[in-house]
Amino acid sequence: PQLLEHLFYELYQKSYSWGLTPDMYFLSPGQPPQAPLTHLLVINKTGSSIDNFIHSLRQQNIALEVDAFG
């Protein structure tokens, strides 16, 4: 019982900090393809401009390919 109590105490008292950043998932401009990183595909069917969204992605150094459909 004391061993289990000690293990539970150690597990729950430790502080884990998880950071989510774009560079963990998405390619940077000019970066060669490598697993598990990927390009980001965004499809805008809202009828409104996504210029602000594109600008924010470029500020985060995320590789972006824009393809305007029709």
N, C-alpha and C positions, 0 to 999 in steps of 0.2 A: 504493500500500500504506500509506503514512503517513497519508493522509486517512482511509482505512477504519479504521485502527488508532485514530486520534483519535476518530472517530465512535463506535466501539464502546466506547472508554474513557469518553466523555462519557455515553453511554446507560446504561452499567452502574454508573457511579460516582455518578450522581444518586440522591438518596433521594426516593422518592415516598411521600407519606403519604395514604392513602385512608381517609376516615372514613365510616362508615355510620351514619346517624342516621334515626330514624323520620320526621322532617320532610322527608326527601328523597323519601319514597314515599307517606306517609299524610297525610290531612287532619287538621288540628287541630280541636278542638271549635269550632263557630261559623264555621269557614273555608268560604267558598263553593267549590263544586266547580270544579276547574280541571285541565286535562291537564298532566302525566301522573299527578297525585296521585289516590288512590282511597281508598274506605272499606275497612276490614278486615273480612272475613267469616270468622267462626270457627264451625265446626260441631263440637259436642261430642257424640260418640257413645260416650264411654267409660263413661257411667253414673255418673261421679263429678262433684263440684262443680268449677267453674272459677272460683270467686270470687277466688282468689289471682291467677290469670292476668288476669282483668278488672281487678283492682286495679292490677297492674303496668302494664297498658296505659294506664290513666287517669293514673298517675304520669308517664308519658312523654308526656302531652298528645296522645294519639291519639284521634281521633273514633271512638266505639264505639257501635254500635247492637246491642242485645241483643234477640233474638226467641226466646222459649221455644216450642219445638215440642212440643205435647201434654204 
